[in-house]
Amino acid sequence: MGFTRACALTDVDETGALHVEIGDVPIAIVRTEGEVFAIHDVCSHAEVALSEGDVDGTTIECWLHGSCFDLRSGKPTGMPATTSVPVYPVRIEGADVYVDASTALTEPEET
């Protein structure tokens, strides 16, 4: 699949998340602290969209039960989640965000 345009950079709030789908992969594009991250948009605990949660630094919090995930690694940093979620490579070209949804930088693992 390779890198695919996910959205315009301006579509993502300065400290927020945007749900996109690349093929059949749900992805949360997150902009925070001057960086852009792409994380699987499904909480490993409750299977709800992480993009609807809050972003604090490099952490995204699931809105339903409060599970937190590191945007760089996908690892859970707050209970009740114990399984990480995939994160994907991001590339910014001009004003657009590109994501390689076929190459997870991390694979789900239980912590």
FENRA-V108276 format. One record per residue. PHI is phi in whole degrees, 0 to 359 (NA if undefined). Layout:
PHI
PHI
//
This chain:
NA
72
288
233
297
262
185
278
302
289
287
254
302
307
229
201
228
228
278
223
233
243
65
251
260
281
227
261
268
239
243
200
50
77
240
236
236
231
229
305
269
221
296
285
266
239
55
240
289
292
297
270
268
264
248
222
63
258
237
243
249
293
289
278
238
86
299
243
226
284
292
277
242
81
286
291
242
205
293
268
294
233
244
288
239
295
242
234
295
237
223
257
234
63
255
243
255
244
229
260
284
269
234
285
288
224
256
302
213
274
252
//
